[in-house]
Structure formats: structure tokens, C-alpha cells
Amino acid sequence: VLSLLGVPIWQHSSSPRQIIQPHAGSGQCWAFSGQSGQVVLQLGQVVRVTGVTIEHIRPSPDLSSAPSNITVWAHKDNSSLLNLTYSISMSSSSVQTFHIPSSLPISRIRLQVSSNWGHPEFTCLYRVRVHGIQMKEGEDMITGKEQATRDS
């Protein structure tokens, strides 16, 4: 916060775009107010999502702003794909991948953070990666199998 005579005149605001950037240093996160928030990610193409990777900066003197409980949703039909817990234990990695057993082809996912590890003012998401299997041209959106084509 930049202030003039004690009056705030400018405050840095991070963008959700930060979570898809390849490098995030300390403080370079999408910080949202409170312990819960959500973001929708538009994927580059339709894929069968197979996993999600969440990353939080380490080492850090205070990991309380790290997300804790997250639900991954298929945005279009609002179906839950996965409930996960990001761990901040010393034995866990800063980069944690959570596998999704199966999903229909989707082009947008929603990450809903329902809690962090105790920070009362904000939650920081440093990086999110979505893993999936690319849909092939002519592949049926429901079954995932190639559709038969007939020449007339």
C-alpha cells in the first residue's frame, strides 16, 4: 500500500493470472482476501483432466496463507472432480500433484479454495497446473472413442 499523508492512494493487487505463470518467487502469488476464493481456468483445448498440481513457495517462515482444502470442479456442468488437501508438513513437497481418476472432456475447470492453513487475512495461490489427455479430432466427447465415419 502506498499512502500520502496517511491516506492510501495505491495498493498492489495480484491477478489470478499469476497462478499459471512458470516462475513464482516469494510474494508473487495470487493473494485473495480471506480464507476462501475461487478461480476458473480456461484450458487451451478440450481435454480429459487427469490431475492438478498445486504449488506454494518454500522455504517460507509462515505457511499459514497456503491453501488447505480445495475442490476441483468441471465448470460447465458444475460436477466435482476432486476434493484435495494441500499439505504444509515439513516432509511434503512444495509441488503436490493430485490425480483425478476419471473425467469427461472439459475445457474449463474451477478451483474452489475453502480454507487455508490459518492466515486470517488472505490466502496465496502460487502456481496451478492442469494435466490431461488431449481429445483427438473425431473422438466422441462422451465415450472417448473414435467415431466411425461413412463415405457416401
Buried (B, 14 or more C-beta within 10 A) or exposed (E): EEEEEEEEEEEEEBEBEBBEEEEBEEEBBBBBEEBBBBBEBEBEEBBBBBBBEBBBBBEBEEBBBBBBBBBBBBBEEEEEBBEBEBBBEEEEEBEBBBEBEEBBBBBEBBBBBBBBBEBEEBBBBBBBBBBBEEBEEEBEEEEBEEEEEEEE
